[in-house]
Amino acid sequence: MTLLSTVSEDRLARKSAQRLRWFVEAFDRQMKRCQEETGNRYSADRHALAGVFAEWVKAFGAQKPANEEDYQDYVGFAAGLMLRSLVSRNPVTVLELPPDADESKPAYFWPEGYLYVTFCLNVRGLVLEKDFHSEQRSGVALAETRAWWSFYENVSEDPSLSTAFLDLFAGDNPEWKMPELFRSGNAGGAAACIEADEQLGSGERSGGEGAQDGPRNDG
């Protein structure tokens, strides 16, 4: 899915994304595009959406790196924080699924989560392209039903894992133990992505001091 850009040529995309009006309009366009492509009918609570934005801006500013060399890595983390706020506040209601909806697919077994992930991935990709001339990637997990089930089950219990799952879907290195904390140079760990993919399949968990090394998979 492609998010239509509304970034002016003289404004950094990451600056545009920090404006409420841009956020609401971009989300509305993404929702309409998602409706066209899936046949789902959504309704968004604008007041709740404003609450999502306010929560995200506060979280964004709290960990914004001082070193410019970390800005690009922070884009993915910030998009994960956005997903966390969307998942926890859930500003969207699904009004109707198409008659032929295959509920084994992410767009239909969790249509709200599907919308939130596509929106955050597209905002992430837009900022990377416009501000850093970097191409958005997609991880293999984005097309795997088991990864989406694990995402649904885990973030329903702990929304902070949204940042790790968005990294997984984007083909980056997920931080499972402390996903709510930004770490410099956290993007692009191929080995960790392979390990995370294996954990999704095996359902492995680590008990070290209660820390979760990978997502739970009860499916």
N, C-alpha and C positions, 0 to 999 in steps of 0.2 A: 504494500500500500504506500502511496505517496502523499505526503502532506504538502498542500499548496503553500508556497512561500509568500509571506507578506512582509518580508524584511526589506526596508528601503536600502538603497545602494550605499547610503552614507551612515548606516547604523550597523553595528556588529549584531549578529543574530543572537548571541547570548545576552545582549542588552535588551533586545526586543522581547525576548522570552521572559524577562523580569518585569514586564508591564502587564497589569491585569487585563486590560482591554485586548492586547495581543493574545494572551493566554486563552481567554474565553472564546474569542473569534476563531483561533486556530483549532481549539478543541471542538467547536461547533462544526467546522468544516470537516474535521476528521470523522466526527460522528456521522455526518451526512454521507461521506464517502464510504464509510464502513457499512452503512445501511444499504447503499447501492450495490456493494460488492457481495454482501452476505444475505440480503433480504430481511435481516433483523430490523425491528422498529424499536428505537430508543427514545427515552425522554431524560433530559438533564435538568437537575435542580440548580438554577443559576446561583442561588444563595449558597448552597453547599459547595458549588464549584469555586466560588470566591473564597470560601473557607479553605479549600484545598490549596489554592494559590497562596493565601496568607501564611498557611502552615509551611508550605514549601519554601517561600522566600525567607522565612525566619531560619529554617534548617539550612538553606543554601548559604546564607550569610554567616552562620555560626562556624562553618568549617572551611570557608573560602580560603584557599592558600594564598600566602603572601608572595610566594615565588612564582613568577610568570612561567617558568619551565613546567610547573604543575598544572597550568590552566587546561591544557588539552585532556589530561587524565581526569581532571575534575568534571569535565563535561559528562562523562559516563556516570560518575558517581552522582552528580546533580540530577541527571535523568532518573536514576534509581530512587533518589529521594522523592522525586515527583511521583513516581509509580507508587511508592510507599504511601504517600498522602492520598492518592486516588483510591488505592485498595482499602485503606483504613476508613476513609470518609465515605466512599462509595456514592458519588453524586449522581449516578446514572441508574435508571430503572429500565428493564427490558419490557416493552409493551407486548411484543409479539415476535414469534419465530416463524420463518416460512414453513409451509405445510410439508415440504420435503427435507426439512432440516435433519442432518445426520448428527445426532448428539454425541457421537464418539469423537467429533472434531472440535477443537478448541473454540471456534467461533460460535458454537452452539451449546456445548456443555457448560461453558462459562463465558457467555457473550460479553458481560461487563469487563471481565479481566482481559479478554481478547482486545476489546476497544482500548483499554488503558495501556496495554503493552504496545500495541501498534502506534498509539499516539506518542508515547514516551520514546520509542525507538526512532520515530520519524523526527521528533524535535531534536533528539540526540544527533541524528544524521544530518539534519539541517545545519546545526551549529558547527559540527565538525567540517562540513563542506564549505560553508560560508566564511567561517572565521579561521579555520586551520588548514583549508585545502586538503582535507583528508577524507577518504571514502568510507562510508558506513559499511560495516561487514555484517553478516548474519551467521550465527553459530548453527551447527547441525541440530542442536536441541530445539531450535525454533520450529522445526518441521516434525518433531517427535511428540506423539501424543502422551507418552509416559512422562516426558519432561513437563508438559502442561498440567497433567494430573498432580505431579509432585509440587509444582508451583502453586496450584490451587490449595492443596492440602496444607502445605507449609506456611504460606502467607496468611491463611485463614487463622492460624494460631499465632503467628509472629510476623506482622507486616514488615518488620525491618529486613527480613530476608528478601524483600522485593528488589533491593539494590543488587544482591548477589545473583538473583535469577535474571535480572535484566542484563547483567554482564554475560551470563551464560548464553542468553538468547542472542546477544550481540557478538559472540565469539571471543569474548575477553575473559580475563582471569577472575573468577568469582571469589569473593572473600566470605567464607561461610561462618567463621568463628565470631568476628565482630563486623558484620556488614554495615552497621550504622556509622562506622568510623572511616574517614578517608585516609588512605595510605598512598604516599607519593610513589609513582612508578608502578601502579597496580595493574595497568592494562597490558593485554597481549600475551599472557602466559599460556602457551599452547599445551605444555605438559599438564598444568593444573586443570585446563579445560578437559583434557582426556580423562584425568582422574575423576573429575566431577561427573563426567558422562558415565563412567564405570560405576560410580556410587549411585547414580540414578537407577541403574539396572539392578544393582545388588542390594540396595537399601541399607548399606553399611552406615553405622554411626559410631562415633568415638565418645567415650565417657569421661575423658580427661577434664576434671573439674567442671563437669556439666557442659563443656563447650561442644557445640555441634560442628563437626568437621565437614559435613555435607548435608544435603537436604534429606529429609525423611521420605521414604517411598513405601506407603502401605498398600499400593496397588498390586 
